[in-house]
Amino acid sequence: MSHRWLPDHQLGVAATLSHADEVIGQVSDVLFAYQTQPDGTFGLEEQFAFPNTRTVVTHVAPVPRKLPLLVADALVALRAALEHALFAEVEFRDGSLDKKAARLVAIPAALKAEHFDSWVKERVKNGPASLQPGSDLVKRIEGLQPFNRKDAENHPLARLALHTNHSKHRTPAVTAVRIAAMYNDDQMPRSVSGLAPQPEAPLRVGDVIAETPLGTQVPVTLFPTVGINRPDTDQWPVLMHELNEISQWVRTQAVPRLITGMEPPRPELPTRYDIASGHVDERRALSAGSTTSAAERHQQRLSAASIRIDMVDTLGQMDDSPNVEQIAAWLNHLADGELLERMSRLKMPHGYDPDVVLSNFEVLKDMRDEAAAFVADGAAGD
């Protein structure tokens, strides 16, 4: 039996989590189209500011209205997964609830221990038996609370409550373009972790990205992204990172701990499975589900799109290569995962290492030969 730790009365929570991932997938679709638009998400120009020149933002492409609405839907679905799991557990233990008791079944997000204590006391009079002080279920809920961390406000449950309360009572999620990272091309870091953090602020027309002495050219690589504002703060984390961190915590930590009261058991619930069809055997459908989140697929998709652009030029400069149109056709023929797997064979050069240069050249030759074979088979013209 698949997912033995998940009781039958909790099967519905897996479907809710799958639905949340599907909505995040829709977020990805809108975001991908926005981030890969031909003219880019923002424009720059050089302006004189003697004795320097400044690189100034001249325009920022409007973010589609659909994006924040979908983000809000995804976060509401994630919160619903927690609420539904709790209600199913309470009803399983206590039977049908009267209206007063049912209204008191909810997941708190307490930043302080005393706030949680108050929440518990409010359920003494009319709350269900399984939510009375000292009960097993109350202890499980307590273990999920933000106040258990020193940085309680950054706890996934605190962020989830913050976002959903704001979208429910005020406006949908607020999103904006921002610069996630940048570096001078002659100072390329060894890894992403080596990049200097950029201010978490929306990119605005008139912002100065760089300033250099007049007549000096310093090529810079920018990593634009779309951030989401954490309500009532100046924080703008990367949108898909925020969604992924919260959804992963709900799926792999909160829901399993709420249901079992133990360390999250294996196997994990899938990120997504087929919920558009009815299943005689729901557990078999679960076991056939995906373990890759929509946010992870989005990152793979963006990386592959960037690589396809760069590799057309790189492979096109090699001897005996097909033409650029044929190379592009081959690259587009590859699935994102297939392309990323090939690129993973390349090693990052730091300085001139003959072994690395030779190894990378062999990888590129293999890719060139694959493209040539693709063209020879006539697939490039299909």
Summary of the structure (lengths in Angstrom):
residues: 382
radius of gyration: 25.4
end to end distance: 45.1
largest distance: 81.1
contacts: 1113
relative contact order: 0.13
helix: 53%
strand: 12%
